[in-house]
């Protein structure tokens, strides 16, 4: 997994690209990116499946903040990003959420 951050020079924003590798969800048909930046809406940010099996999505986020997120695989299985900037406890499920810091 990887998170790529492209900071904009003219605005306090960054284009953040999230990638879930094929080995993290080898049989997945659909993966969504779910986080506090989209209201934890499980349908808001569907990731594109590449020919390599990698799932990828880019979102524009305000800089100077931290965002919690997770990947939802086929609407059933939650996965964290193995290369997240940090992790914080999720009070609902008692698992960790991934964090991206900008």
Protein Blocks (a to p, Z undefined) as FASTA:
>chain_A
ZZdddddfkbccddddddddfklmmmbfbdcdddfknoopaklmccdddfkopacddddd
dehiacdddddeehlaccddfkbfbdcddfklopacddddZZ
